[in-house]
Every structure is written in structure tokens, then in C-alpha cells.
């Protein structure tokens, strides 16, 4: 348990962790309220409209995030977040006012979703890598895992609270509350102590910094595999607000409260996955691929559940594999890249991860509306299984990945590039040691043969005849 929460010993990280729970709770509340507003209040259960809203919110990530990554490497991340968090709070409150005054339309929600996505695109890279300045480098993996735990603790509370508040006071007040919740992040940034940061040297202004990061990623096949797997799963599989809304309202005939509860139940699995990730000392590509395959199986089972409660329970496993996939990918990338390029590399990762949503969300929305909501989930499950199997065959061919059976646990051992390198190093170390032993023995024999050990001449004594 101590190992899981080790990063909380750092004051600045502790402040960030607990204030982020408040802000993330508000964010989850707004996600639920926004989709419910479009689906049931502004349209007649139009899943495609929800998909367009989601797409517009994530579309700016494709174009803005790479430049935001450059800013994150070049300037003070805390100052950037002062601006972005304030703007997102104002946008949430503004949409709430329009809803409360009955001036909101689908088109207005589209505009606010796009504006919120634009600001979030500038906020994501500095917020993702900011944690690296709150703890010592050796504890970064643990801190990233706890960051996911904080986000998913909020996921347990936010959707259920949103469903309850929508039923009691309406969607407008949920947006207002989310706007206020951003104040927790701003307060946390102000409470942090400058002397307790672990700053990374800022990258000076130069031309071609985005191309430099892209070239770096292109020559790192491990990062490429992670991005492809995570991007495909995100594009067609991680559309939970859309698929859960259509399943709850159309398939099971439930209201806002039951819809919000689905997000909280999924949060149980997500929180479990995040806490287990915080305990790991490292994350590798294999875990990302295995988690993607597990997600595909879990999502397929989820799509087939016959009742609301069996569907809800199956969401736990979906949440677990989702967070295992995302947290492992985040850890593997952040801990293996040059700290001075971390902002740009993570920005490119976010472009792939979140920027694929504008492509997938309308497709999933159309399938949910015109084929069946279950197929909206099923297409993501199939995509996850296929991309994980494809990644497995690729790494076996290009990285010489093999599988070995052991009588001891774990029985199935995966031998990848890291293990091959360790074995080569061990063999080379043994060879050098043998050579040193042989050289020492040879020199000793040579010394004896050359008469290096002198024997004094024997002389007669008076007693001898």
C-alpha cells in the first residue's frame, strides 16, 4: 500500500492530487450533462448529434496540440495552466447560463464544444507533463499512475452526481458547478511552493521543433506501436459517453440517473486499473498490447449484455482494461523520452489518442442510431482485438519476440527486446570474465616457464664429505 501512494509524500504533488479530484469531478459531470442535453433535451435521441458534439470537442486536438506541446517544453507549465483552466471554467459557466435561460440550441452546444476543445488542446500537454516537475524522476511512474487514480476517483463521483443533479435541478446547473470546480485547480497551483519543484530545463526557441519531435517518434518503433494501438482503440472504442447514453435511453429505457450511474460503475474498474498501474515499477509495450486485447474482449461481452444491470456490471471490466491501456501507454512514453522533448512527444501522443475521436465518434454515433446501439460498442471491440493481434505479429517479426514456458511463476514468459538485451549483456559479461581468468592463468604459466621464480644454487656444508 505504501508503494502505491508513495508520491503523495511530495507536498506539491499532494496538493495537485487532491485539488485535481475536485476539478475532474466537475469535468465528468459536464461530460454526462452535455451528452444528455444533446440527446434528450435538444434532439429526439439523436446519437449522431451526440457524435458530432464529441467530434467538435476533440477536433482542435488534431491541429492545436502539437503547438501546445512546443509551448509546454518552452515555457512555465504552471503559468500556461493558469490561463487554460480559467478559460475552461468561464466556458462551462457560460454554457450553463445559456441553458438556464433557454437560449441553448444544438448549434450553440456545437460552438461551445469546439471552443472548449480548443482551450483543452492547449491545456493537455502541459498538464500531462507537469507531474514530472512535482516528484523526483525515479518516482515518475508512480505519480503518473496516481494521476490516473485521481481522475478516476472523480469518475466514480462525477457521473452519478451529474445524473442526480440533472434529475433535481437540470443540466444548466451542472455546467455552472463545473465552471466553479476549475477554481480548485487554480487554488492548487497558487498553493504550490516554488522551492519544492523539480524543474526540467526549458527548450530554447528554434525552428522545426515539431518536425524534430515527429522524427524522434518515427525512429522509436516502440512508441509507434503504442500510438497505433492506443489510437485505433480510442477512435472506435473509447466513446463511452455516446454508447452508454444510447444504451441507457434506447435499449434499456432508462433516465439520466441510471445513465450517470453507468459512468460511476465503470469508474470502479478504471480506479482499480489506475491503482495497480501506480504499483508497477515500469510499463512496456507488451502491457499496452495485452490491455488492448483485454479491452476488446470486455467490450464485446459488454455489448451482448441482455439487461441494464448485467450491462452495468460488465462496464467494470471495460473500465479496468481501458485504464490499464491508457496509463501503461502514458508511463511507457513519458519515462522513456528525453525530458526536454517530453511536452512535444506527449502532444503528438494526445493528437493520436484524442484526435482520432473526431473520426470515430460520428461513425459510432451513426452506427448506434441507424444499425443498433450494441453495434456501436461492437465495432470498437472488433477494432481493439484486430489491432492488438496485428501488433503482436508485427513485434514478433521485427523485434524477435518469443514465448517460453517456465515451471516457475510466471509460467508463460515473454522474451522481448529488453530481455534479449539483458541476455546478451549477461553472455558478454560472462565471456569477458572467462577471458580475464584465462589471461591470468596464461600469464602465470608463462612466468613459471621463463624461470621468473628463482631457485638458489645448492652448496656443500662442512658436515658433508
N, C-alpha and C positions, 0 to 999 in steps of 0.2 A: 504493500500500500504506500509506504514511504517513497519507493521508487516511482510510483505512478504520479505523485503530486510534488516531486522534488523541486520543480521550477518555481513553485509558489514561495520558496524561501527568499526569492529576489523581490524587493519592495516594489519596483516599478512594474514588474510582471504581475505581481499580485493585484495592484491597482487596475491594470489593464484587464486582467481576467474577470474580475467581479463587475466592473463597470460595463464590460462588453456583454455580459449576460443580460443586463437591463436593455441595452440598445438592441441586441439581437432578438430579444423577446418582442420588442416593438416592430422590428423588421418582419418577423414571422407573422405577426398579427396583420400587418399591412398586406403581405402576400396573399393570405387567405381572404381578407376583405376585398382586395382588388379583383380577384378572380370571381368571388361570389357576386360582387357588384355587377360585373360584366355579364356573367352567366345567367343570373336570375332577376336582376333589377332593371338592367338596361337592354337586355335581349331576352328572347324566349328560349333559354337553354341552348344558346349558340356556342358550341365548342370551338368552332373555327374562329369566332371573335375573341375568345379567350386565348387561342393560339397566337393570333395577330398581336394582342396586347403583350404577351410574353416575348414574342419575337422583337417587337419595337423596344422593349425594355433592355434586351440583350444585344440588339443590333449595333449600338455605338461601341461595344467592346471590340468589334472587328476592326474599327478604324482609329479609335482613340487610345486604347490600352497600350499599344507599343510606344507611343509618345509619352504616356504616363509612366511607363517603365523607365524611360530615359530620365524623366524628372525625378523619379524615386532614387536613381543612382546619383543624381547630380545635386539635389537639394535636401534640406532638412525634412524628413518624412513627417515629423510631428507638425510642422507648420503647414504642410500640404493638407493634412487631415483636419486641421482647424477649419480650413476653408471648405473642404468637401463635406464634412459632417454637418456643418452649419447649413449649407445649401440643401442637402438632402432633408434635413429637418424642416426647412421652410417649404420645400415642395410637398412634403407629406401633409403639412398643416394646410397648405393652400388647396390641395385636392379635397381635404376634409371639409373646408369651408364651402366649396362649390357643391359638394354632395349634400351638406346640411341645408343649403339654400335652394335645393332642387334645380341647380343650373348644370349639373353634370350630365354629359352625354357620352356615348361610346367614343366619339371623336375626341372629346376633351380628355377622356381617360387615355386614349392613344397618345396624345400630346404629352401628358404628364408622365406616362410610362417611358416615352422616348427621352424626355429631359432628365428624369431620374436615372435612367440607364447611362446617359452621357456623364453625369456627375459621378455615378458609381464607377464608371470606367477609369476616371482619374483617381478615384479613391482606392481601388482594389490593389494595384501593385504596391504602393507604399504601405498599405495596411497589412498585406500578406508578408512583406519582408521586415516590417517594423519590429516584429517579435525577435528578430536576430540581434537587435540592439538592446534588448531587455534582459538577456541572460548570457552567460558565458557560452562560447561556441560549443563546448563539449556537452552542453545540456539543451542544444537547439532542437534535437529530435523530440525530446520530452515536451518542450514548450509548444512545438507545433501540434503534437497530439492533444495537449491540454487546451490549446486554442479551439480545436475541433470539438472537444468536450464542452467547452463554454458555449459554443454556437449551438450545439445540440441539446444542452440543458435548456436553453431558450426555446428550442424546438418542442420540448416537452410541454412547455407552458404556453407559448405563443398561440399556436393554432387552436387549442382548446379555449383559451381566454378570448380569442377573436370570435369563435363560434358563439360563446356565451354572450359577449358584448353585442354582436350583430343581432342576436335574438332580443336583447334587452333594450339597446339604445340605437341600433342601426350602424351601418358601415361608416358613416361620416365620422362618428366619434372615434372609431378605431384608427382612422388616419390621423386625427388630431393627437391621440395618445402616442402614436408612433413618432410624430413630429417632436413631441416633448421628450421622448426617450433618447433622442440624439444628444440631449443635454448631458446625459450620463457619460457619454464618451468624451465630450468636451471638458467636463469636470475632471475626468480621469487624466486627460492629457495635461491639465493645469496642475494637478496634484503630484505628478511625477517629479522626481529630483534629478536635475541635470548631472550631478556628480555620480549617480548610480547607473548611468547609461554605459553601454559597451559599443561605442560608435564605430561604424565602418567608414573607411576613407572614402570621401566623395569623388566621383568620377569627373574630371575636368571636361569642359565643353569642347567637343571635337565633332567633325563631320563623320557621317557614316556609322554612328553608334548602333543604330537599329540593324543595319546590314552586318555589323560586327557580331552582334548577338545571334542573328539568324545563321551566320556562317558557323558560329560556335556550336549551335544546336545541330546543324546539318552534319557536322563531323562527330557528334556524340550519338551513336546509334542507340544507346540505352535510353537517352532522353526522347529520341524519335519514337521508339516503341511505346514508351509511356504515353506520349502525346497522342499517338494514333489510337491506342486502346481507350484512353480516357475520353478522347474527342468523339469517337463513334458511340460509346455508351451514353455520353452526355447529350449528343444530338438526338437520339431516338429513345433513350431510356429514362433520362432524368427530367421528366416532365410531370412530376408528381402533382403539382397544383392543378394542372389541367386534367390528368387522368383520374385523380381522386375526386375532383368536382363532378365530372361526368358520371363516374361510377356511383357516387353517393346519390346524386339527384335523379339520374335517368334509370340506372339499373336497380338500385335498391329503394328509390323513392324517399330519401332522407332529406332533412333540412340542414340549415347552417351549423347547428350544434353538432350533429353527427359527422358532418364534413370536417369541421375543425378537429374533432376527436381523432380522426384518421391520422392527421399530421402529428399529433401528440403520441399516438401509439407507435407510429414509425420512428419517432424520436427515441423511444426506448432502445430499439436496435441500433440506431445511429449513435447514441451516447455510449452504449456498450462497445461498439466498434472503435470509437474515439479513445475511450479509456484504455482499451487493450493496445491501441497504437502507441499511447503515451508510455507504456511499459517496455516497448521494444527498443532495443539499442540501435537498430538500423532498419532501413527499408530497402528492398531490392525490387528489380523489375519483375521477378517471379511472383512476388506477392500481389503486384498490380494485376498481372495476367490471371492468377488464380481467383482473385476477388472479382474480376470482370466475369469470369465463367460462373462463379457462385451467384453473382447478381442475375445473370441470365436465367439460371435455374429457378431462383427465388421469384423473379418477376413472372416467369411462366406459370408457376404454381399460383401466384397472386392473381393472375388474370383468370384462372379457372375456378376460383372460389365461388361456391353457389349462394352463400348468404352474406349479409353485411358483416356479421361478427367473425366468420371464418376469413373473410377478406381482410378485416381489420387486424386479426392476429397474424396473418401471413405478411402483413406490412413490416412486422418486427424484423424478420429475416432480410427483407429487402433493404431496410434501413441499415442493418448491420453490414451487409456486403457493400452498400453504397459508400459508407464512411470508411470502411477498410480500403476500398479502392482509392478514394479521393485523398485520404490522409497519407496513405503509403506513397502515392504519386507525388504529393506535395513534399513529403520528407525526402524522398529519393532525389528530387531535383534540387531543393534548397541546400541540402547538406553536401552536395557533390559538385557545385559550381563555384567559380571564383566569386568571392563576396562583393567585389567591385562591379560584377555583372549581374548580381542576383536579381536586382529590380527588373532589368530588361528581360532576363530569361523567364522569370515568373510572369511577366507581362505577356510574353509570347505563349506561355502555357495557358494563361487565362483566355487569350484570344481563341485558342483551340478548344478549351474546355467550355467556356461560356459563350464564345462567339458562334459555336455551332448550333446553339439553341434557336437563333432566328431561322435556321434552315430546317431544323427538325420539328419545332413546335407547331407551325402551320400544318405540316404533314400529319403529325399525330392528331392535331385538332380535327383535320378533315376526315381522317380515318374514324375517329371517335364519333363524329357527327353523321357520317354517311355510311359507314360499314357497321361498326359496333364499338362501344367503349372498351370492351375486352380486347379487341384487336389493337386499340390504341396502346395498351400495355404490351400485348403480344409482339408487336413489331420491334419494340425495344429489347425484349427478351431474346428474340431471334438474333438481332444485330449483335448483342453482347456475347452470345455463345459463339457466333461465327468469327468475330474479331479476335476473341481470346484463343480460339483454335488456330486461326491464321497466324497470330503472333507466336504461338507455341512452335508451329512448324518452321517459321522464319528463324527464330532464335536457335532452334536445333540445327538448322542448316548452316547458319552464319557464325554462330558462337560455339559450335561443337558441344551443345548441351546434352548431357546423358543422364540416365537414371540408374541408380544402383540400389540393390536390396541389401539391407543390413539386419542381422539378427538382433541388434540392439535398437532401441528407440532413438530417433525416428526410423521406422523400418524402410521407408522409401526416401532415399537421399538424392537430391537434385545436384548434379555437378555442373556448375556453370562457369563463366569466365573467372570469377573470383576464386572459386575452388581450384580450377586448373592452374591459376597463377600461384596459389598457395602451394600446390603440389610441386610445381616447377621450382619454386623457391626452396622448398624443403629438399628436393633432389639435388639442386645446385649446392645448397649448404652442406649436404652430406658428401657430395663429390669433393668440395673444397677441403673439408675436414679430412677425408681419406687421403687426398693429395699431400696435405700438410703432414699427416702421420707417416706416409710413405717417404717423403723427403727427409724427415727427421731420421728415420731408420736407415736410409741410404747414406746419409752423411755420417752416421755413427759407424757403419761398416767400412766406409771409405777411410775414416780416421784410423780405425784399427789396422786396416790393410797397409796403410802408409807408415806404420810404426810410430804413430803420434803418441802412443803410450810407451815411454822409455823404460827399459829394464837394465839396472846397473850390472856391470861385469862382475863375475864371481872371482874372488881372490882367496888364496890359501891362508889358513890361520896357523899360528905357531904349533898347535896341537896336531895338525895334520902332517903326515910324513911327506 
